[in-house]
């Protein structure tokens, strides 16, 4: 290669690099501005969502405490008796004292209480201005300013929260209206408190950040909070709800108004704390809006952000200049070094590679420098020799390795079949220890059983011990571990429980737990390696004649679902069985009177701890309670499939986390839902 030819190649290379730099630079600049615009929108959207969630948290922190106090007030037994017997002077004096104690707890230091029978309105404020004359006026249905009360009594079941102007008291507040109900469920009146509107607006909707507005709307989009205080005062003074301004009135594009309403309706239907994002045209400018729903109040915070005011494009200019300078300097330096140290020597390697491609393996390159390219040259020479060797011996080596791999796969498959056959047989053995459907059907006309080991066999079990004609002892246990180890523990625990029942009887579940604890300690006392095994166990004794239930448990609970779907929980002791650190608390019996049409559930913590859903969190008590309440009017026999479907849907592809046992029975006879005992 001559010097002139080298110079010509270098010149063409530099021209090519310069052209690439200009072309890439132009594309990069365009991409940078496009990416910057998207980043600004993304930052604006994230800022709006974060701001909306913060606003929601601030609202809940401010209002939720007042809402809980208001609900506690209307649930007071004393005030309920007074609402039913207002003419009792002594009861009136005690009730006014109780109301005054709540007044001191409310943030606004005020309360109101309306008795529907007389329509008397009782009120006192932070200055204790109306002490001794708390009865302010009567609710007159002909007065349009008092229409809110009669609408609340007609349409509200538990509580309502809205901005309203009370001309009789001369105040404008966010009012918390909670329904007073008697023991028979009849509405007796309304009670609650309020929050000062001006302080609310100052804390929540007024923002000092440029390009950011916060709106508060109810579930129908009516504005309850806005930076424009006159707009909110006008809405509060307007008694006709249809005439009040809404968030949709502030959006200029009809399609965007429809989109905003659809998102608000979707959040309200979902009924959970969630967020949504939309783009709106407000004040002639495109804005990003984040909607955060507050299901407790049926309100939403809408944070409207101008992303180009929150993050300006000029912010990225130094980055663009720095990147362009660095790119240019890097290309120039790399071009010079590449030409000097790499191109020439790589050309020789290229020629040698062509020779190898042509099948000439007897050539070797001279190693001129002890650097990376020198090492590459040595590796290239070694590769040439290796290729020559592999070309001659490749088929024999491939056949030998293939045979070894096939033999190994066959051994692995045989071993796997043996292990799986053993585990499947272990499942048959463990299943044989559980009550048969016929045994359950003989004692319970309606029942449900859910037994789902995580690994074919598992550490959870349930048991049934008949007691007389219609009595029995029900047991649900959660042993240490999963799979085969857990199954061994269940067999040991079941054997010890059988012996304890045979020896002591069934009417003292707490004593059975103590016997089982001592038996497991003796059986597992010599555990090696510092291991600690045991179980959690719940026992429910149904006395013959079904006149009494007796419950005792180690760390498990009994759920009682009434016919109306309400839930009562009977908790066991916070102590496990068999563990060295099982605790010193004594097991105690809890007697329970049978309740008509009630369902009784025993279950292990595997169903509560199953993770899933949109955020991968545990199923938890509330979701399980809702599912059982929904099925309160259907046969227990139908709940097997319903609960399995609930778990499958909630897991959403995630693996089962723990062994699961759930046992539910009804003590009513005869059942309107007979089931087969086959």
N, C-alpha and C positions, 0 to 999 in steps of 0.2 A: 504494500500500500504506500503510495507516494505522499509527500507532504502536501502537494497541491490538491490531490484527491481528498485528503483528510480535511484540508481547509474548506473545500466545497461542501463536504458532508456536514461539517460543523455549522457552516452558514445556513444550509437548508434546515438543519435541526433547530437552530435558534429562531429562524423565521417561523417554523412550525410551532415552536413553543410560544412565540409572541402571538400568533394567530389564535392558538388555543386559549391563551390568557385572556385576549380581548373577547373571544366568543363566550368562554366560560364566565368571564366577569360580567358580561351583559346578561346572560341567563341567570347568574347568581344574584345580580342586582334585582332583576325582575322577581325572582323567587324570594329574595329577601323581603322586598316590599309586600309581596303577596303573603308570605309567612308572617311578617310583622302585623299585617291587617288581621290575619286569623288569630295570632297570639293576643292581639289587643281584644278581639271579640271573646276569645277564650278566657282571658284574664277578667274581662268585664263580666262574663257569665259566671265565672267562679266567684268573683267579688260579690255579684248580686245574690248568688245562692248563699254564700257565707253570711252576708249582711241580713238576708231574709231569715236564716236560721237563728242568727243572734237576736234579731228582733222578736222572733217567736219565743226564744228562751226568756228574753226580758219581759215579754207580755205574761208568759206563764208564771214567772217568778213573782210578778206583781199581782196577778189576778188569781192564780190558782189557790193561794193561801186564803184569800177572801172567799173564794167559792167553797172551799172545804169548810170554813167556819160557818158560812151561810147554811150549808147542808146539815152541819152539826146542829145549828140553831133550830132548824125546822124539824129535826129528828128528836128534839128534847121531849121526853115523856111528860114533863111538867107542862110545857107549852102546848102539847097536844091535848092534855086534859083541860087546860084553860080554854083552848079554841072550841072544845066541845061543851064547856060549862062556863061561859064568860061571866055569868051573873054571880058566881061565887066570889065574895069579896076577899076572903083570905087567899084563895087561889089566885085572884087577880094581883094581890100584893106580892105574892111569891113569884109570880110570872114576870111582873115588871122588874123585880130585882134580878131575876135570871137574865132578862133582856139587857139590863144595864151592865151586867158582867160581860156579856158578849160585846156590847158597845165598846168597852174598854179594850177588847182584843182586836176589833176591826181596825184596819189601817186608817180608815176615814173617821173612826171614833163615832160612828153613827149607825143607827139601825132603823128598820121599819118592820111592822108586823100588822097584818090585816086578817081579821077574823071574818070569814065569809058569811057566817050565820047572821051577824049584825052589820057587816060591812064597815066596821070601825077600823080606822087607820091610826096606829100607834107609831110614834116617831120621837127620837131624841138625837141631838147632834153632838159634835165634839166639845162644844162649850157647855154641855149639860143644860141647855137653855130651857128645855121643856120638862125638867124634873118636877114630878108631881102633877103635871098636866100633859102626859104623854099622848093621850087621846086627842088627835089633831082635828080630824074631820071624818065624815062618812063617805064611802065610795058611791057616787051617784051615777047610775048607768046613763043618765041623760047628759052628763057632762062629757064632751068629747075629749077633754084633756085627761080623763080617767079611763078612756077606752082600753088603755094598755092592760089594766088589771083584769077586766072581763075577758079580753083576748087571751091573757095568760092562763086564767082558770079554764078556758075552753080548750086551748091548744097545747099547753105545756104539761108534760108528765112529771119531770123532775126539776129542771131549772131552766132559766133563760137569762141571757145577758145581752143588753143593748144600751145604746146611748139615747137618753131621753131628757126632755126639759120638764121639770115639775113646777108649774107656775104657782101652785098652792104653797110650796116651800121656797120658791125663788131660787132654785139651784138647777144646774145642768150637770149630770153625772153619767158615768157608766154604771148602770143599775144591775145588781145581781138579784134576780127574782127566783126564789126557791119555793117549791110547793110543799105545804104542810098536809100530811096525810094521817088519817086516823088508823087505828089498829085494823079496821075493816077495809082499808085502802081508799076510803072516801076522802076527797079533797076538802080540807077544812079552812084553807086560806093560803096566804103567801107571806113569806118573810125574807129578809136579806139585808143588804147594805149597798153602798155605792163607792165609787172612786171618783175623785175630782177630775173633770175633763181637761182642764187647762194643764194640770201637772202631768196627766197621762200623755197629752200631745207633746209636751216639752221633753219628756223622757223617751218617747218611742218614735214619733213620726218626724220630729225636727232633726235634720242632719246638717252638720257643718261641712260635710264632704261635697266638693264640687261635682255636679252631674249626677247626684243621687237623691231620689225621692222615695219615701215610704208611705204606702197607702195601707189602710186597714179596712177590710170589707167583710160583710157577713156572708152566709152561704148562698145568698141570692145576688151578691155583688154590690149591695148598698154600702156606700162609704160610711165607715164608722170612725175613721181617723185619716187626716190629710194635713200636709204642711199649711194649707190655706185654712186658717181657723174660722174665717167667716163661712166658708162652705160647710164645715161641720156644725157650726152653731145654727145655720139655716136648716140643715137636715134634722138636727135635734128638735127644733121648734116646729117642724112639719109633721103633723100627726098622721096624715095620709101616707102610708108607707110606699104606695105606688108613685107618689109624687117626689120622693126623695131622690137625690142625685146618686148615681152608681158609678163604678169604675168604668163601665162600658161607655158612659157619656164623655169620658176624658180621652177615649181612643178615637182617632179620626178616621181610620179605615174600617169599613163595614166587615170585611173578611176577618180582620184582626180582632174585631169585637166578638165575632162568632167563635174564633179560636180561643180567646180568653174565657168566654163563657163555658166552652166545652171543657177546658182544663179545670176550671173551678168546679164544675159539676162532677167531673171524674174524681177529683180529690175528695169532694164531699161524699160521693157514693162509696169510695174506698174506706173512708172513716179512720184512716191512720195518719200519723204525723209523716208527711211526705212533701216533696218539692217538685215543681215543674218549671220549665222555662219556655218563654214565648218572645217573639219580637213584635214590638208595638210602635206605632207612630203617635207621638205625644208632643204637642206644641210645635208641630211641623218638623220634627227630627225623629230619625229612627232610634229606638231605644231597645235595650235588652231588659226583660222583666223576669224576675224570679219569684215564683209563688210558693209560699210555705204555709201549709194547712195546719190549723190548730183544732183537732177533733174535739177536744174538751169544750171549746167555746163555739164550734162550728163557724169559726172565722178563718180568714187567711191574711197573711201579710204579703203585699206585693211591693217588691223593691224594684224601682225603675231606674236603670243606669244608662247614662250616655258613655259608652266605653272609651270614646276618644277624648273625653274629659278626665276619666279615671286614669288612663294610660295614654300619653301622647306619643305620636310617631317620632318626634324629635328625640325621644329618650334613647332610641336605637341608633342614632346617627354616629356616635363615637365607635360603636361596635362595628358598623359597616366600614368606616374609614380604617379601623385597625385591621379588620379581616382582609380588605383589599391590599393594604400595604404589606401585610405578612405574606399574602399569597404571591404578590409580585416578587418580593425578596426571596421567598422560598424557591420559586420557579427559576429565577436567575442563578441562584447558588447551586441548586440541584443540577441544572443543565450543565454548568461548568464542571462540577465534580463528576457527573455522570459521563461526560465526554472524556475527561482526563483519566479516570480510574476504572471505568467499567466498559464503555462501548467497544474499545479496541480489543480488549481481552475477551469480551463476550463474542466478538466476531469469530475469534479463533475457535471458541467452544462450539459455535454454531456450525462451523465447517466440520468439526469432528463429529457432531451429532448427525450431520448429513451422511458422513461416511458410515456411521453405525446403522443408520436407516437403510443404507444400501447393502448391509450385511457384512461390512468389513470390521471385524472385531479385533484385528491384530494390530491396530494403531494405538498410540498413547501420546498424550500431550505433555510438554515440558512444563514443570512447575517453576515459574520464574520469581514469584514473590510468596512469602509466608503469611499471606493475609486471607480474608474470606474467599476471594476468588481463587487464590492458590489452593485453599482447602476444597473449594468446589471442583477445581481441576482434578485434585487427587481423588475426590469422591466420584467424579465422572469416570476416571480411569478404572476405579474399583468397580463401578457399576457396569462398565463395558465388559470386564472380566466375568462379573456375576451373571450378566445376561447371556454371555456365551455359554457359561456352565448350565444355567437354568434352561436354556434352549435345548440342550442335549438331554437333560434329565427331568423335564417338567412332567411328562405324562406319568412316569412311574411314581413321582412324589404325590401327584394329585390323586391317583388311584389309592395309594397307601393311606393318605390322610382321610379320604372319603370313607374308606372301610372302617377306620378307627372311629370316625364320627358317628357312623351308623350303628356300630356296636354300642357306643356310649349312650346314644339316644334310646336304643332298645332296653338297656339296663335301667335307665332313668324311668322309662315308661312302665316297666314291670314293677319297679319299686313304688312308683306313684299309685299304681292300681292296688297294690297290697295295702298301702297306707289308707287310701280312700275306702277300700272294702272294710277295713278295721273300724274306721270312724263311722261308716254307715251302720255297721253292726252295733257299735256303741250307742248310736241314736235309737235303734230298736230297743236296746236294753233300757236306756233312760226313759223312753216313751212308755215302756211297760210299767214303770213305777208311778206314772201319773194316773189320776182317776179316769175311768172309762166314761164315755158319753152316757151310757145307760145308768151308771151310778149317779151321775149328776142329775139326769132327767128324773130319776125316782124320787129325789128330794126337792127338786126345784122345777116348777112348771116352766119357768122362764129364766135363762141364764146365758152368759156369754163367757168364752174363754179365749184368750190370746196368748199363745206360747210361741215365741220367735227367738230361738237361739241364734246368736250371731254367727257361729262357726259350726253348723250342723248339730253339734251338741253344745251344751252351755252350762252355766252356773246358776240359772234361775229355775225354780220348780214350784209346783202347787200341789196340794194334797187335800183329801176329803176323808173324814172319819165319821161314819154314821153313828148317831146316838139315839136309840129308840126308833119309834115309827117315823117321826118327822124332824128330829133334832140332828145336829152334826157339829163337827169342828172343821172349819176351813183354815187352810194354811197357805201362805205365799212367802217364798224365801228367795233371797239374793245372796249367793255364795261368792267367795273370793274367786276371781279369775274368770276366764272364758274357755271355750273349747273343751278339750279332753281334761285338763287339770280341774276346771270348774265343774265338769260332770262328775269327777271322782268325789269332790267335796259334797255335791248334792246327794250322792248315794250314801255317804257317811252320815250326813245331816238327817236324811230321811229315815235311815235305820235307827238313829238315836231318838228321833221324834216318835217313831213307831213304838219303841220300847218305853218311852216316857208316857205315852198315851195308854199303853197296855197296863203299865204299873200304877199310874196315878189317876187315870180317868181324864175327862175332857172339861169339867166345869170350872177348872182353875187354870186359865191360860198363862197367867203370870208364873205360876209354879212350874208349868211345863217349860217355859223359857229358861227358868233358872236351872232345871234339870238338864236341858239341852246344853246350856252354857258349861255346866260342870262336865258333862260328858265329852264335849268337844275339847275342853281344856285337857282332860285326861288322854283323849285320843291323839291330839296334836301337840301335846306338851313337849315332845322331843324333836320338834321341827329343826332341821339343820339349816345352816347358812343364814341365820337371822331372819328367816321368813316368818310371816305372821298371817294365819288364815282363820277364817270364820265366816259369819253370815249375818245379814239383817233378816228379820222374820216377823210376820204379822199373823196373829191367831184370832179368829172370830168364832166364838161358841154360840150356836143357836140352840137354846134350851128346848127340850121336848115340849110340844104344845106351842112353841114359838111365842111364849109370853115374855121372854127376856133374851137380850143379846149381851154377851160379855166379850170385851175386846182387850187384848194386851199385845204390845208390839215392841220390837227392837228397831228403832230408826225408820220404821215404815208407818203409814197412816191408813185410816179407813175413811173413804169418801162416801157420803150419803147424799144422793141426788133426789130431791123431792119431785113430786108430780109436776110442779110448776117450773122445774128446771133449776131451782135454787140449790146451792151446795153447802152442806155442813161437813166440816173436817174434824175427825177425832185423831189426834196425834199420838204416836207411841213414844216410848222413852228414848232419849238421846244416848243410847248405849247399844253396842253391838254384842254379838254372841260369839264366844270362842277366841276372840282376839286377846292378846296379852294386855293390850291397853283398852279393853272394852268399856272401862268406866265402872264406878262403884255405885251408880244409881240403881235402886231396887226396881224390879219390874212390878207394875201395879195393874190390877184389873179395873176396867171402866165399864159399868153397866149402862146399857142403852135400851130404851123402850122402843119396840118395833113401831114403825110408822106406816100407815096404809099407803100403798102405791109408791113406796120409796124403793130406790135401787141402792145396793151396797157394793162398793168396789174396793178390792185389794189389788195393789200393783207394786212392782219394783220400780226403781228410779230410772231404768233403761228407757222407758217411753218418754219421761220428762226430759232426759238429757240428750235425746236424739237431735242432732243439729241439722239445719236445713233452712228453707225459706230464702228470701232475697239476700239476707245478710249472713247466712250460715250460722245463726244463733240457735240455742236450744228450743225445743217445742214448748216447754214450760207448762206451769200449772194453768195459766189462763186459757191457753189454746185447747188443752185437753178438757178443761171444765166446760168450755163453750161447746166442744164436740159432744160431750156427754149430755149437756143440757138440750142441745138440738134433737137428740134422740130420746128425750124423756117421754115422748108420746108414741114411741114405736117399740116393738118387741126387742128385748135384749138379744134374742137370737139373731137379729139382723145387724147387731153391732160388730160382730166378728169382721165381716167384710168391710163395713164402714170404717172401722178403726185402722184396718190394714191399708185401705185406700188413702186415709188421712196421712198415715206415715209415709206411704209411697209418694204421694203428691208433695208432702212437705220436704222429704229428703231431696227431691229433684235431682236424682242421680248420685247423691253422696252415699257412701257406704253406711251400713248399720253400725252404730257406735258401740252398743252394749246389748247383752241379752235382755229380752223383754218378756214379762209375764203380766197379764191383767185378767182378773177374775171378777165378774159382776153377777149378782144374783138378786132375784126378787122373792120376798117371803110371802107374797099374796097367793092365796089359793081360793078358788081355782083361777088359773090364768086365762085371760081372753085370747092369749096367743099360744096355744099348745104347740109343742115341738116334738119331733120324733126322738125316741131314745135309742135308735139304732146306732 
